[in-house]
Amino acid sequence: MEVTGQGYYRNFINFVRQIELSKPLNKVGQVSVNPINELDSYGKVNYQFSLQSFYDRVKLLGETDLTINNNLLGSVYNPFYPFIRSVKDNEENLVNVENSELLAISSDKVFLLDQQGIMQRLSEGDEVYLGRLSSIDLDEGTASFTLNKGGIIERITLQVNNDEDENESSN
């Protein structure tokens, strides 16, 4: 018998384990598993395998217990799910923190010159490209952003440019 389908990798592994560990004796062979390479289907796979079942027609071994024990642990790691995913484009034209300059800061707002040279005002929690403004430190003159770059979480801190103050104090 040929079995084909589509589902999450973890569910597929559990399905095969249930078949192989159930009674009567089942043998899974010629397994083919392929990832579905679509953004909305991360973690899903197409699968195909052959299934052979062996059982005792004469009942020489007694009555078989067809109860399925569902105490199997799921597979933790999906080899088809990338650890590092591709980064989405900045289609909404959000502030790109890595290409912006922090101009001024207040207790609850920051003022940035964004990647297009436009002044932007952000509050804590506001969305930026690939993340959010996570904290404002008025004493240090910094704003910290948490970015998710395809599964890699980065914390970027921008500081208000104090070049003029440093030049004046050194004279």
N, C-alpha and C positions, 0 to 999 in steps of 0.2 A: 504494500500500500504506500502511495506517495502522499505526503502531507506538505502543504504549502500555506503560507500566511504572512501576516505583517503584524508587528506589535513592538512593544518596548523590549529591549534586550533582556532586562531583568525578568520580565514575564516569560519570555521565550525560554530562558535557562530553567526557570521553575517548572514550566510546562514539560520540557524534556526530562527533567529529574523525576517529576511525578510519573511520567510514562515508564521510565526505566526502573523505578523502584516499586511499581505497582504489580499486582498479580492479575492474570497469569504473567508468565515471563515475557517481557517485551524487549526487543532489541532495536535501537535507533542506529541508522547507518547513513552513509553518503550525505552528510550534513553540509548544507551550503547556507551561509549567513552573510548578508550584504547590508551595509548601512544605507539609510535613505538620506541622501545629501540635499535636504531642503531645510531652510531656516526654521520652519514651523515643526519639523519632524526630528529635531535633535534627540538622539537616544533611541529612535525607532529603527528597526531592521526588517528586511524581507528575509524569510527563511524557507528552506525546502529540505526535507529529509525523507528517507524511506523507513518504514516501520514493519517489523516482523513480530508476530505474536506466537508464542508457543504455549500450548496448554495440554492437559491430560483428558482425552475424550473418554477413556475407560474408567477414569477416577480411581486409578491404582494408588494415587497418593492421597486419597481422601477428598473431602469437600474443600474447595478453595475458598479462602476468605477474601472477598473482593473489596473489603474496606480499604479506603485510601487514607493513609495517615498524612495529614497536611502540616507536618512540623518541619518542613524544609526551610533552610535559610536562603534568602535571595542572594544572588551574585552582587558583590559590592562594586566591582569595577567593570565598566563597559569599554572594551577596547576600541569600539567604533565611535565613542563620544570623545571629541577632542578636549584636552585639558585647556588649550588655548584656542579660542574661537576667533573668527574674523570680526573685526570692529566695524560697526555700522557707520555709514556716512553721516555727516552733519547736515542732514536734509532740512532740519528745522532752523538752521542757521543760529544755533545756540552759541553762547560765549565759549570759545576754545581757550581754556585757561593757560595752556602751554604756549600760546601765541598772544597772550594779553599782558598788559602791564597794570599793576595795582597803583592807582593814583592817590586815592584818599580812603580814609576809614573812619567810621563813627561807631558808636556802641552797638548798633544793630544793622548797619548797612556798610557795603563796600562800593567803591567807585572804580571801575576798570576801563581801560582803553582796550577794546577788543581787537580781534584779528583783522578787522576792517577799518580800524581807526575811529570807531564810534564809541562814545562814552556810554557805559552801561552801569546801572545801579542794581545791586543784588542784596538780598537779605539772606540770613542763615536759613538753609534748607532749600533755597532756590536751585532750580535745575540748570546745569551747564552741560556742554558737550561731554558725554560719557560719565557724568556724575552729578554731584551736588556740592554746594558751598556748605561745608560741615561745621566750621567754627570761625569766629572772629575774635581776635585778641587785640583789644585797643591799646593795652600797655606795651605790647611788643610791636604793634603796628603791622600785624600779619593777618592773613586770611588763609584758611586751610580748606582744601577741596579734596574730596574722595572720588576717585575715578575708577571705573571698571573697564579695563582695556581687554575685552574678550576673555574674561576670567582671571586676569591679573589685576589685583586691587592695588592702586597706588594712592598715596597721600601726597599732594603737592601743596606747598606753602609758599604764598607770595608775600613779599614785604614791600611796604611803601618805600619808594625811592627817596633816600635822604642825602643825596649827593651834595646838594647846596649847603645843608647844615654841616656836613662833615668838612667841606672846604672852608667854610667860615670859621669853624672852631680850630682848624689847624693853622690859621694865619696869625 
